[in-house]
Amino acid sequence: MAQNLVLEDDAANAEADALAALCNNGYLRITDSGDVVLAELLFNSTAFAAAAAGVLTANGITAEDSAISTGVAAKVKAYQSDGTTLLWTGTVGTSDSDLILNSTSISEGATVSVTSLVHTVTKAP
């Protein structure tokens, strides 16, 4: 039997807002394709604005003053405030990715700032 569950906006927003709450005071770790951590940034105490039509847009994210390693950013991993509970993994790029940076080339010791972070709860299969 086919799976055809379709969420309406209220349900998608509730799902997205529950995920957003788990990110409050949490961490974003930017890694290369081999999972080497390049930078670690912090979510604010309210990580995301309220969802609209299932879309979460991150509030300001504290920049990393001194990148941990040099490499090409490929993935972003979101952790709860305990720093160990992985919530999700997403893509990194300069456009058309979950996490948008000015450049995916990160140098050890450099400042790393996020341009935007957006997550959409899938409403239909």
C-alpha positions in Angstrom: 0.0 0.0 0.0 1.3 3.5 -0.9 2.2 6.0 1.8 0.4 9.2 1.1 0.4 11.0 4.3 0.0 14.8 3.7 0.4 17.2 6.6 -1.6 20.4 6.7 0.2 23.7 7.8 -0.9 23.5 11.4 0.6 19.9 11.8 3.7 20.8 9.8 4.2 23.9 12.0 3.8 21.8 15.2 6.3 19.3 14.0 8.8 22.0 13.0 8.4 24.0 16.2 9.0 20.9 18.3 12.3 20.3 16.4 13.2 24.0 16.8 12.7 23.8 20.6 15.2 20.9 20.7 17.8 23.2 19.1 17.6 26.0 21.7 21.0 26.7 23.2 22.4 23.9 21.0 25.3 23.6 18.6 25.9 23.5 14.9 29.0 21.6 13.8 30.2 22.2 10.3 32.1 19.3 8.9 33.8 18.2 5.7 32.7 15.2 3.8 34.8 12.9 6.1 33.1 14.3 9.2 36.1 16.3 10.4 34.7 19.2 12.4 35.7 22.5 10.8 33.8 24.9 13.0 31.3 24.9 15.9 28.7 27.6 16.2 26.0 28.2 18.8 22.2 28.5 18.4 20.6 31.3 20.4 18.3 30.4 23.4 15.5 30.6 20.9 17.1 28.9 17.9 14.3 29.4 15.3 11.4 31.8 14.7 8.0 30.1 14.8 7.4 27.9 11.8 5.3 29.2 8.9 3.9 26.6 6.4 6.3 24.1 7.9 9.3 26.2 7.3 11.8 27.0 10.1 14.2 30.0 9.7 17.0 30.2 12.2 17.4 33.2 14.4 20.9 34.7 14.6 23.6 32.1 15.1 26.7 33.1 17.0 29.8 33.1 14.7 32.8 30.9 15.3 35.7 33.2 16.1 38.4 30.7 15.3 37.6 27.7 13.0 38.9 24.4 14.4 40.2 22.9 11.2 40.9 23.7 7.5 38.7 22.1 4.9 35.7 22.3 2.6 32.4 22.4 4.4 30.0 19.7 3.3 27.6 18.9 6.1 26.1 20.6 9.1 25.0 18.7 12.2 22.7 20.1 14.8 23.0 19.0 18.4 20.9 19.7 21.5 22.4 21.9 24.3 24.2 18.9 25.8 26.4 18.9 22.8 26.1 15.1 22.2 22.5 14.5 21.2 22.5 14.7 17.4 19.2 16.1 16.0 19.8 16.2 12.3 22.4 16.5 9.5 22.0 18.8 6.6 23.8 20.2 3.6 26.2 23.2 3.5 26.8 25.5 0.5 26.8 29.0 -0.8 23.2 28.6 -2.2 20.5 25.9 -2.4 21.6 24.2 0.8 20.2 23.8 4.3 23.0 26.0 5.8 24.3 28.9 3.7 27.8 30.3 4.1 29.6 33.0 2.2 32.2 30.4 1.3 32.5 26.6 1.9 36.3 26.9 2.2 37.2 27.2 5.8 40.6 27.9 7.2 41.7 27.0 10.7 41.6 30.1 12.9 39.3 32.1 10.6 35.9 33.4 11.6 32.9 31.4 10.3 29.5 33.1 10.0 26.2 31.7 8.9 24.3 33.6 6.2 21.1 31.5 6.7 19.7 28.2 8.0 16.3 27.0 6.9 14.6 23.7 7.4 11.3 22.6 5.9 9.1 19.9 7.3 8.0 17.7 4.4 4.2 18.0 4.1 3.7 15.4 1.4 5.4 12.2 0.2 
